[in-house]
Amino acid sequence: MKPGEIDRDGVVWRYQPSTHKMEHKGRNRTILIGPDAQWILTPYLNKTDNEFCFEKPRGGKFRRWNYHEKILQACNRAFPAPHGTSGEALKAWRKKHGWAPNRLRHARATEIREKYGLEAAQAVLGHAKPK
């Protein structure tokens, strides 16, 4: 995310990433940023329009897998596998006890769908089709 990609006019901001996973299909991507998210995001916008808002401590931009990797590391520290677990048993234990960032997205989508219906959840997730 770069400050220049965010239209800050109006009560709700509009973030249009310069690249996204569905651009090859000719789709646009607009992410709405409400007042609570604006409050959290504002300190990170004090950069030039083309700099990334979020950077790794040692420099460079975050990638999707960086978040997943850090969450897995935290889970492994918080919930270590039983002593002596290794190989396939360790892999199975981590699969059962692990956690992924997409769970937040899924939980929020479920909440929105229950409260506002399928079309609202679809819009928030950026899905073109209900499937």
ABEGO torsion letter per residue (X at the ends): XBAAABBABEABBBBBBABBAAAAAGBBBBBBBBAAAAAAAAAAABBBAABBABBBAAEEBBBAAAAAAAAAAAAAAABBBBBGBBEAAAAAAAAAABBBAAAAAAAAAAAAAAAAEAAAAAAAAGBABAX
